[in-house]
Amino acid sequence: MKNKLLITPIIIVIIFICSFIMSSCKTAEEKMTASGEEMTITENESASGITTISVEEVYEIIENDEDFIILDVRTLEEYDEGHILGVVLIPVDELEGRLNKLTKDKPIIVYCKAGTRSNTAANILINNGFTHVYDMSGGITEWIEKGYPVIENVEAKAETESEEKSEVILVSVDDSYAYFGNDDYIFIDVRSSDEYESGHIEGAVNIPVSELEGRLDEIPKDKHIIVYCNGSGCNRSGNAAYVLIENGYTQVYDMTGEGIIEWEQKGYPTE
């Protein structure tokens, strides 16, 4: 009788322990499931970070002069054949190495010929922390079909196949300083005259990018040209560099990093 009375509490304790273990396992499983669902949602949100935008919407954005970066990710040859006015050219296979030429503070519209490369480029941007990325559906092909304007580089199209086009050379602020004082190198500040007067690299020539094509006679073709602006987020130096390349300049350097801002921070000579 005493043994039976002793066994009964033991059985109750065992049942309680088993119930507790089963409950804990179930809770852990539910947490894992919830975590998995949360991960799936996060991945879907990341994947849906790219927004498709029509050519009509892009045209309206340009007409309204809205503060967007429009990124052409085709080749230089395709760009020369016809591109949207004011775009930044970074071929998709160069994009990862030139992300410092873009800013995360502005929305970016990406386009290519028809949509494949622009989608790849948009994913590269999303994966590198750019949060407002738009992929222009239909690409430049649909843009042209709609009758929207394009800019052509007639001189580049007339080049013979035996002639090789030069490429813009990306150069850091430190490397740019290494060329400072060398008579074979010219620094060109492509910002506005007001920005230039507020502080610029010592000896730099000020030719705003909007005036560049009309003032090419001021820039000798037998020199190395380093162009700069305010750095990442300022696309003017990149645009200016390609204008120079398109007009026959062969030694063109685009100063990367934070441009004049980084130059000043490093204590390099300014005026």
N, C-alpha and C positions, 0 to 999 in steps of 0.2 A: 504493500500500500504506500509506504513511504517512497519507494522507488518510482511508482507511478506518479506520485505528486511531484517528484523532482524532475522527471522527464518532460512533463507538460510545459513548464516554463521554458525549458531548453528549446523545445519545438517551436514555441511562440517566438523566441529570440531569433532562431534560424529563419523562420518565415519572414520576420521583419527585415532581417539583413538582406535576404534574397529580393524582397520587394524594393528595397532601397537601391540595390545594385541595378536592377532592371530599369528603375525610374531614371537613374543617372545615365545609363546607356542611351535611353530614349531621348533624354534632353540633349546629350552630346550629339546624337544623330541629327536632331532637329537643328542644332546650331550649325552643324556642318552643311546641312541642306540650305539653310538660310544664307550662310556664307557663300555657298556655291551660286545661289540665286543672285546675291549681291554682286558677285564677280561677273556673272553673265550680264547683268544690267550695266555694270561699269564698262565692260567690253563693248556692249552695244552702243552705249553713249559715246564712247571714243570713236567707234566706227562710224557713227552718224554725225561726227563733228564736221564733215564735209557737206556743204549745202550746194545743191545744183541750182544754177542760175541761167536764165535764158539770155540769148544775145540781145533781145529787145530790152531786157532789164539792164544789161551792161551799157548799152547805148544811152539809155536814160540817165544812168549814173554819171556817164561822161558828160552828157549835155548839161546836167545840173551841177557839174564840177564838184561832185562829192569826194570826200577825202578817202579814196581807195587806192591801193596799189594794184596795178594790173600786170600780171606776170606772164610773159610769153616763154614757154619752155621748149620751143622748137630749136632747130639748129640755126646758126648764123645765116646760112644760105637761104633757108626758108624765111627767116626774118627779113632778109634783104628783098625777097620777092614780093613781100607785102605784109605789113603789120599794123596794128592799131596805134594811133598816135599817142605818144606819152607813156608807152609801156616799158617795163624793165625786161631785158632779155637775159635769162639764165637757162641754158639748155638743161633738160631734166637730168642728164648724166653728170652735170656739174653742180647740181643744186645743193647736195649735202655739204660740199666744200665751200659754198658761197652763201650760206644762210646768214652770215654776218652783214650781208648787204641788204637784208630785209629787216623790218621791225615788227615786233609782236603787238605794237600799240595800234596798228591800223588793219582793217580787214583787207584780205588779199583775194583777188580774182585771178584764177589760173586758166590759161587756155593753150591749146596746141592746134593741130590741123583738124582733128575731128573729135577728140575726147579721150583717147587711150593714155597718152603721155600726161595729159593734164590731171587725170585721176591718180596716176602714179605720183606725180609731183605733189598733189594735194595731200595724199597720205604721208609723204615725207614731211610735209609741213606740220600736219597734225601730230605725227610721232615725235616731232621736235619742239612741241609746246606752243605752236601757233594755234590759236583758238577760233579765229574768225576766218575760215577758208571757204571760198566759193569756186566751184568747178563750172566753167562756162560750157554748157551742153552744145554740141554741134561744132564747136571750135571756130577757127578763122574761116573754114569752108562755109558754114552757115552764115557767118557774118557777111561774107562777100555776096552770097546768094541773096541776102536781104537788101543788098545795095548800100550797105554802110561803108564809110570811107576807110581806105587803107593808105599807108605811106609806103612807097616803093623806092628802093635804092637803084636808080637806073644805071649808075656807073658800075655798081657791083654786078648787075645782071649782064653788062657788056664785057666783063672780064673774060679772058680766054681761060680754058681749062688748065693751061700750063702755069698760069699765075696763081700763086697761093696767097690767100688772105692772111694777114697777121691777126693775132689774137691779143686781147687785152690781158695784161699781166697783173695779177693781184699782188700787192706788196704791202707789208705791214708798216706800221708807223715807225718802228725801230729800224727796219731796213730802209725806209724812206730817208730817215735821218742820216743813215750811212752815206747816202748820195748827196746830202746837203753840202753846199759849197763847191760841188763838182761842176765845172763850167759846161760839161756835156749834158747836164740835167736841168730842166726847167720845171718849176712848181707852178701849177695853175690852180687858182682858187675859183671854183665855179659857182660860188654862192652869190648873193646879191651884193651890191656895192655897200649897202648899210652894214651887212654882216662882216664884209671884208674890213671896213673901217673900224669895226669894234674890236678887231684883233685877227691877225693872219700870220702865216709863216713868213719869216723874214725873207724879203726878196721875191716873194710870190707875185705872179701877175694875176690880176683879177679880170676874168672874162666870165660873166654869168652864163650858165648853160643855155639860157634862152637867146643869148647873143652869139653863141659860139660859131655857128655856121657862117655868120656874116662877118666874122673877125678872124678867120683862119689865116689871113695874110700876116697876122701878128705872131704867128707861131711857126718857127722854122722846122722843116721836116728832117733836118740832119741832127736834131737833138733828141734826147730821151725826155719824154713828157710824163710828169707825175701829176695827176689830177686829184683833187680832194674837195670834200665838203664837210658836213658835220658828223660823218660816220654812219653807223648802222641806223637805219631808218631814213637816212638821206640818200636818195637814189640818184642825185644829180651828178655825182662823180662817175657813176657807172654809165649813165646816159651820155655824158660828155666823152668818156673814153671811147664808146662805140661810135660816136659822131666822128671822132678823130680817125679811128680805124677805117671807117667807111670813106673817109676823104684822103686816104693814102698815107696816113702816118703809120709807121711800122714799129716804133718803140714807145708804146703807150702803157703806163702803169696806173692802176686804180688803187689809191691808198685805202686800205681796209681798216678794221677796228672802229674806233670812235673818231676818226678823222682829226680835225683841228682840235677837238676837245681833248682827245688823248695826247696829242702833240703838246698842248699847253700843260696838261697834268704831269707830263714827263719832264717839263722844264726845258724843252727844246726852244731854240730862238724864235721869238715872235716880234711883231711890230704892232 
